[in-house]
Amino acid sequence: MTLRTWCASALALALSIGASERVSAQPKCSDLPDPIYLQVGDTQEPLMKTLGRALRDSKARAMTLVYITTGSCTNIEAIYTGKKITSNPKYVPSSAEDPGWKTTDASPVCTIASEGHEVEVANSALFVSACNPDDAPAGIKLFQGPNQGYVFAVPEASDQRAITAEQAYFVFGFGSAGKITPWDDEAFYFIRTTTKSTLLALAANIRVPGQKWKGMQLDMSNQVVSGLTSSSDPPKSIGILGAEIYDRNRDKLNALAYRAYDQKYAYFPDSTATSFDKRNVRDGHYTPWSPTVWITKVDGDGKPTSVLADYLIRMILGEEATPKPDFEPLDSVIAVGLVPECAMSVTRTQEGGDLSPYEPAEPCGCYYDHKNSEGGTKCESCSDDKPCSKGTCRHGFCEAK
């Protein structure tokens, strides 16, 4: 054996050992504390990380969110048909396990069992009927959760600030032939595939079927962000994103104000281009939004068969959970840009459908403003020692009821 051959063999062996050690360093998913297996849209990964960290650190009930991200339609099919997670999923570490990990960091990966694992909770980031109009199979239930906005986004270098539904119709429905300046080159449209909620939600709003959209179809939201930020022609570039993903990239991108059909003015999801209050989503001025839907197996009484799934879904929906969490789950929902039902004043029953007034049974609009608005809330504060002069004390503020 020559010296060169020996060195090459030694290097290959070292690389092999290093790779083996990295793989073996991955924990088994089944060895993590109370793992629950989810298949969610990539727009929901911020929620997985934020809520997952709080749950791992919880002394009331510690559990581990183990998840993969795929399109909403794919997620629905997986739980409807019993498909298993077979690729190594991500999981959220505890503070003790990885004190330096932040929710903006990539999640670590665990090793899935060779036979895979069933999806215990699936997520759709839009009405399930937009993917599958059929009723859910027996033993499967849909739980409607917090709402998510969707945006048309452009690079920061673009001078465009708004788009109308009519313009979007011609841009994404006809591409270059639509002749909408400056978006007249399909090579600079960064869109999602037809299984993704981002495309299907906006498709319903601009009335262009998802399969008819023009542009570069990308699998992941971060690919849309990358396409926009690295574009060689920012003025011609436009993409689509979930509002949570956009909110984390505001230093590089701008959301376009959107004027829906039959509206006189264009609106941002928030009250201003720089705020985070989702005011216009909540009151119906900004129309491209959808509910998140959480899907799991249930018993004959409609209760989740998995104790962990029941606990997790209750927290996402803002319902009472036992044992009582030692953190505020609503904070995790609000922090990632989702709007809980209790902070909404409008609702709809189908994707892109008409809006109607909505009064939540237990409103939390004051608390939402307190956590997410630049000026906070104007609502009266309250406590056990300081009752409301009118209304009901919820989360430390006097709500209308």
C-alpha positions as CSV (number, residue, x, y, z in Angstrom):
1,M,0.0,0.0,0.0
2,T,1.4,3.4,-1.0
3,L,1.6,6.3,1.5
4,R,-1.0,8.2,-0.5
5,T,-3.3,5.2,-0.5
6,W,-2.8,4.7,3.2
7,C,-3.6,8.3,4.0
8,A,-6.7,8.2,1.8
9,S,-7.9,5.1,3.6
10,A,-7.1,6.6,7.0
11,L,-9.0,9.8,6.1
12,A,-12.0,7.8,4.9
13,L,-12.0,5.8,8.1
14,A,-11.8,8.9,10.2
15,L,-14.7,10.5,8.3
16,S,-16.7,7.3,8.7
17,I,-16.1,7.2,12.4
18,G,-16.9,10.9,12.8
19,A,-20.2,10.4,10.9
20,S,-21.0,7.3,13.0
21,E,-20.4,9.3,16.2
22,R,-22.6,12.1,15.0
23,V,-25.4,9.7,14.2
24,S,-25.0,7.8,17.5
25,A,-25.0,11.1,19.4
26,Q,-28.6,11.6,18.2
27,P,-31.0,10.5,20.9
28,K,-33.7,8.0,20.1
29,C,-37.0,9.7,19.7
30,S,-38.6,7.1,22.0
31,D,-36.1,7.9,24.7
32,L,-37.1,11.6,25.0
33,P,-39.4,12.6,27.8
34,D,-43.0,11.8,26.9
35,P,-42.6,12.3,23.1
36,I,-45.6,13.3,21.0
37,Y,-45.3,12.9,17.2
38,L,-46.6,15.7,15.0
39,Q,-46.7,16.5,11.3
40,V,-47.1,20.2,10.7
41,G,-46.8,22.9,8.1
42,D,-43.5,24.7,8.1
43,T,-45.3,28.0,8.9
44,Q,-46.1,26.3,12.3
45,E,-42.5,25.5,13.2
46,P,-42.1,28.7,15.2
47,L,-45.0,27.6,17.3
48,M,-43.5,24.1,17.7
49,K,-40.2,25.7,19.0
50,T,-41.7,28.3,21.3
51,L,-44.4,26.1,22.8
52,G,-42.2,23.0,22.7
53,R,-39.5,24.7,24.8
54,A,-42.0,25.8,27.4
55,L,-43.3,22.2,27.6
56,R,-39.9,20.6,27.9
57,D,-39.1,22.9,30.8
58,S,-42.6,22.5,32.4
59,K,-42.8,21.0,35.9
60,A,-46.5,20.5,35.5
61,R,-46.3,18.1,32.6
62,A,-43.0,17.8,30.7
63,M,-43.4,16.5,27.1
64,T,-41.4,16.6,23.9
65,L,-42.7,17.9,20.6
66,V,-41.2,15.6,17.9
67,Y,-42.2,16.8,14.5
68,I,-41.7,16.9,10.8
69,T,-42.8,19.7,8.5
70,T,-44.6,19.1,5.2
71,G,-47.5,20.7,3.3
72,S,-50.9,21.0,4.9
73,C,-52.6,18.7,2.3
74,T,-49.9,16.1,2.9
75,N,-50.3,16.3,6.6
76,I,-54.1,15.8,6.3
77,E,-53.6,12.7,4.1
78,A,-51.0,11.3,6.5
79,I,-53.3,11.2,9.5
80,Y,-56.4,10.3,7.5
81,T,-54.7,7.2,6.0
82,G,-52.4,6.2,8.9
83,K,-49.1,7.0,7.2
84,K,-46.2,6.9,9.6
85,I,-43.2,9.2,10.2
86,T,-40.3,7.2,8.9
87,S,-37.6,9.9,8.5
88,N,-35.7,11.2,11.5
89,P,-37.8,14.1,12.8
90,K,-36.8,17.2,14.7
91,Y,-37.5,17.8,18.4
92,V,-37.4,20.7,20.9
93,P,-34.7,20.4,23.6
94,S,-35.0,21.4,27.2
95,S,-33.0,24.2,28.8
96,A,-31.1,21.6,30.8
97,E,-30.3,19.6,27.6
98,D,-29.2,22.6,25.6
99,P,-29.2,25.9,27.5
100,G,-27.8,27.8,24.6
101,W,-30.5,26.8,22.1
102,K,-32.9,29.5,20.9
103,T,-36.1,29.3,19.1
104,T,-34.4,31.0,16.1
105,D,-31.9,28.1,15.9
106,A,-32.5,24.9,14.0
107,S,-34.1,22.1,16.0
108,P,-32.0,19.0,16.8
109,V,-32.9,15.7,15.2
110,C,-33.7,12.4,16.9
111,T,-33.6,8.8,15.6
112,I,-36.9,7.3,14.7
113,A,-37.6,3.6,15.2
114,S,-37.0,1.4,12.2
115,E,-40.7,0.8,11.8
116,G,-41.5,4.5,12.0
117,H,-44.2,6.1,14.2
118,E,-47.8,7.1,13.7
119,V,-48.7,10.7,13.4
120,E,-50.4,11.6,16.6
121,V,-51.3,15.2,15.7
122,A,-51.4,16.6,12.2
123,N,-51.8,20.2,11.3
124,S,-53.3,22.1,8.5
125,A,-52.7,25.8,8.2
126,L,-56.0,26.4,6.4
127,F,-59.5,25.0,6.2
128,V,-59.1,21.2,5.6
129,S,-61.8,21.4,2.9
130,A,-59.4,23.4,0.7
131,C,-57.3,20.2,0.5
132,N,-59.9,17.5,1.0
133,P,-63.6,18.3,0.8
134,D,-64.7,14.9,2.3
135,D,-65.6,14.4,5.9
136,A,-62.9,13.2,8.2
137,P,-62.7,9.4,8.6
138,A,-64.4,7.9,11.7
139,G,-62.3,8.3,14.8
140,I,-60.6,11.5,13.5
141,K,-61.5,15.0,14.7
142,L,-60.6,18.5,13.5
143,F,-59.9,21.2,16.2
144,Q,-59.9,24.7,14.8
145,G,-57.2,26.8,16.4
146,P,-55.5,30.2,16.1
147,N,-55.5,32.1,12.8
148,Q,-52.6,32.8,10.5
149,G,-52.2,35.6,8.0
150,Y,-50.5,35.3,4.6
151,V,-48.6,37.9,2.8
152,F,-47.3,38.9,-0.6
153,A,-43.7,39.9,0.1
154,V,-41.0,41.7,-1.8
155,P,-37.2,42.3,-1.2
156,E,-36.4,45.3,0.9
157,A,-34.8,46.8,-2.2
158,S,-38.1,46.8,-4.0
159,D,-40.0,50.1,-4.1
160,Q,-43.4,48.4,-4.3
161,R,-45.7,48.8,-1.2
162,A,-49.1,47.4,-2.2
163,I,-50.9,45.0,-4.5
164,T,-54.5,44.6,-5.4
165,A,-56.4,41.3,-5.8
166,E,-56.9,42.2,-9.5
167,Q,-53.1,42.7,-10.0
168,A,-52.3,39.4,-8.1
169,Y,-54.9,37.6,-10.3
170,F,-53.0,38.7,-13.5
171,V,-49.5,38.2,-12.0
172,F,-50.0,34.7,-10.7
173,G,-52.7,33.6,-13.1
174,F,-51.1,34.7,-16.3
175,G,-47.5,35.4,-15.4
176,S,-45.5,37.4,-18.0
177,A,-48.6,37.5,-20.2
178,G,-50.5,39.4,-17.5
179,K,-48.3,42.4,-18.2
180,I,-48.4,43.8,-14.6
181,T,-45.4,46.0,-14.1
182,P,-43.0,45.4,-12.4
183,W,-44.0,41.8,-11.9
184,D,-43.8,40.7,-15.5
185,D,-41.2,37.9,-15.3
186,E,-42.3,34.5,-13.9
187,A,-38.6,33.7,-13.1
188,F,-38.9,36.1,-10.2
189,Y,-42.2,34.8,-8.7
190,F,-41.2,32.7,-5.6
191,I,-44.3,30.6,-4.7
192,R,-45.1,27.3,-2.9
193,T,-46.3,24.0,-4.2
194,T,-50.0,23.0,-4.5
195,T,-50.0,21.1,-1.2
196,K,-49.0,24.1,0.8
197,S,-51.4,26.3,2.8
198,T,-49.5,29.5,1.8
199,L,-50.4,29.0,-1.9
200,L,-53.9,27.6,-1.4
201,A,-55.0,30.3,1.0
202,L,-53.8,33.1,-1.2
203,A,-55.2,31.2,-4.2
204,A,-58.7,31.3,-2.7
205,N,-58.3,35.0,-2.0
206,I,-57.2,36.1,-5.5
207,R,-59.4,33.4,-7.2
208,V,-56.7,31.7,-9.1
209,P,-56.8,27.9,-8.6
210,G,-53.6,26.7,-7.0
211,Q,-52.6,24.4,-9.9
212,K,-52.8,27.3,-12.3
213,W,-50.3,29.6,-10.5
214,K,-47.3,30.8,-12.4
215,G,-43.8,31.0,-10.8
216,M,-41.0,29.1,-9.2
217,Q,-42.6,26.4,-7.0
218,L,-40.6,26.0,-3.8
219,D,-41.0,23.4,-1.1
220,M,-40.1,25.4,2.0
221,S,-40.8,28.9,3.3
222,N,-37.1,29.5,3.8
223,Q,-36.5,28.9,0.1
224,V,-38.9,31.7,-0.7
225,V,-37.1,34.0,1.7
226,S,-33.8,33.0,0.1
227,G,-35.1,33.5,-3.4
228,L,-36.4,37.0,-2.6
229,T,-33.3,38.1,-0.6
230,S,-30.8,36.9,-3.2
231,S,-32.8,38.0,-6.3
232,S,-30.7,39.5,-9.0
233,D,-33.7,41.8,-9.9
234,P,-35.4,43.0,-6.7
235,P,-38.0,45.3,-8.4
236,K,-39.4,42.3,-10.4
237,S,-39.4,39.9,-7.4
238,I,-42.4,38.9,-5.4
239,G,-43.1,35.9,-3.2
240,I,-45.7,34.5,-0.8
241,L,-45.2,33.7,2.9
242,G,-47.1,33.0,6.1
243,A,-47.1,36.1,8.3
244,E,-45.1,34.4,11.0
245,I,-42.3,33.6,8.6
246,Y,-42.4,37.1,7.2
247,D,-42.4,38.7,10.7
248,R,-39.0,36.9,11.4
249,N,-37.5,38.3,8.2
250,R,-38.7,42.0,8.2
251,D,-35.1,43.2,8.1
252,K,-34.8,41.7,4.6
253,L,-38.3,41.8,3.2
254,N,-41.4,44.0,3.0
255,A,-45.0,42.8,3.1
256,L,-47.3,44.4,0.5
257,A,-50.5,46.0,1.7
258,Y,-53.3,44.1,0.0
259,R,-56.6,45.4,-1.4
260,A,-59.1,42.7,-1.7
261,Y,-61.9,42.5,-4.3
262,D,-64.6,45.1,-3.6
263,Q,-62.3,47.0,-1.1
264,K,-61.4,50.7,-1.6
265,Y,-58.1,50.6,0.2
266,A,-55.1,48.3,0.7
267,Y,-54.2,47.1,4.2
268,F,-51.3,45.4,5.9
269,P,-52.0,42.5,8.3
270,D,-51.0,44.8,11.1
271,S,-52.3,48.4,11.7
272,T,-49.0,49.7,10.2
273,A,-46.2,48.3,8.1
274,T,-44.0,48.2,11.2
275,S,-46.4,47.0,13.9
276,F,-47.1,43.4,15.0
277,D,-50.6,43.8,16.3
278,K,-52.4,41.9,13.5
279,R,-55.1,44.5,13.9
280,N,-56.4,44.3,10.4
281,V,-56.5,40.5,10.4
282,R,-58.5,40.6,13.6
283,D,-61.1,43.1,12.5
284,G,-61.5,41.9,8.9
285,H,-59.7,44.7,6.9
286,Y,-57.0,42.3,5.8
287,T,-58.6,39.2,4.3
288,P,-55.8,36.7,3.4
289,W,-55.9,34.6,6.6
290,S,-56.8,31.1,7.6
291,P,-57.4,29.1,10.7
292,T,-54.9,26.5,11.8
293,V,-56.5,23.1,12.2
294,W,-55.2,20.4,14.6
295,I,-56.2,16.9,13.8
296,T,-56.0,13.8,16.0
297,K,-57.6,10.5,16.8
298,V,-60.6,10.6,19.1
299,D,-62.8,8.2,21.1
300,G,-66.6,7.9,20.8
301,D,-67.1,11.0,22.9
302,G,-64.9,13.1,20.5
303,K,-62.0,13.3,23.1
304,P,-58.5,12.7,21.9
305,T,-57.4,9.2,22.6
306,S,-53.9,10.4,23.4
307,V,-53.5,12.2,26.7
308,L,-50.6,14.2,25.4
309,A,-52.5,15.2,22.2
310,D,-55.4,16.3,24.3
311,Y,-53.2,18.4,26.5
312,L,-51.3,20.0,23.6
313,I,-54.3,20.8,21.6
314,R,-56.1,22.4,24.6
315,M,-53.1,24.7,25.1
316,I,-52.9,25.7,21.4
317,L,-56.7,26.4,21.4
318,G,-56.5,28.4,24.7
319,E,-58.7,25.9,26.6
320,E,-58.2,24.7,30.2
321,A,-55.8,21.8,30.5
322,T,-55.1,19.4,33.4
323,P,-52.7,19.7,35.1
324,K,-52.7,23.5,34.8
325,P,-49.6,24.6,32.9
326,D,-47.0,26.5,34.8
327,F,-46.6,28.9,31.9
328,E,-49.1,30.9,29.8
329,P,-49.7,28.9,26.6
330,L,-51.4,31.9,25.0
331,D,-48.1,33.7,25.1
332,S,-46.5,31.1,22.8
333,V,-49.4,31.5,20.3
334,I,-49.2,35.3,20.3
335,A,-45.4,35.4,20.3
336,V,-45.2,33.6,16.9
337,G,-47.7,35.9,15.1
338,L,-50.7,33.7,15.3
339,V,-54.1,35.2,16.4
340,P,-56.1,33.2,18.9
341,E,-59.8,32.9,18.3
342,C,-60.4,34.8,21.5
343,A,-58.7,37.9,20.0
344,M,-60.8,37.9,16.7
345,S,-63.8,39.9,15.9
346,V,-64.5,38.3,12.5
347,T,-64.8,34.7,11.3
348,R,-65.3,32.7,8.1
349,T,-66.4,29.2,7.3
350,Q,-64.4,28.4,4.2
351,E,-61.1,29.3,2.6
352,G,-61.2,32.8,1.2
353,G,-64.9,33.0,2.1
354,D,-66.9,36.0,3.2
355,L,-66.3,37.4,6.7
356,S,-68.9,37.8,9.3
357,P,-68.9,39.4,12.8
358,Y,-67.6,37.2,15.6
359,E,-67.8,37.5,19.4
360,P,-65.6,35.0,21.2
361,A,-67.2,33.3,24.3
362,E,-64.1,34.3,26.4
363,P,-62.5,37.3,24.7
364,C,-58.7,38.0,25.1
365,G,-58.3,41.0,22.8
366,C,-57.1,43.2,25.7
367,Y,-54.4,40.7,26.6
368,Y,-53.4,40.3,23.0
369,D,-52.9,44.0,22.6
370,H,-51.0,44.1,25.9
371,K,-48.6,41.5,24.5
372,N,-48.3,42.5,20.9
373,S,-49.2,46.1,20.3
374,E,-46.8,49.0,20.3
375,G,-49.0,51.1,22.6
376,G,-50.2,48.2,24.7
377,T,-53.8,48.0,25.7
378,K,-56.2,50.7,26.8
379,C,-58.2,48.2,28.8
380,E,-58.6,48.4,32.5
381,S,-56.2,46.1,34.4
382,C,-57.6,43.8,37.1
383,S,-56.7,41.1,39.6
384,D,-58.2,39.2,42.5
385,D,-57.7,42.2,44.6
386,K,-58.8,44.7,41.9
387,P,-62.1,43.6,40.3
388,C,-63.3,45.1,37.0
389,S,-65.6,48.1,37.1
390,K,-67.4,46.5,34.2
391,G,-66.8,43.4,32.1
392,T,-64.9,40.2,33.1
393,C,-61.3,39.9,34.3
394,R,-59.4,37.7,32.0
395,H,-55.6,37.3,31.9
396,G,-55.3,40.5,34.0
397,F,-57.5,42.8,31.9
398,C,-61.2,43.7,31.9
399,E,-62.7,42.2,28.7
400,A,-66.2,43.0,27.4
401,K,-67.6,39.7,28.8
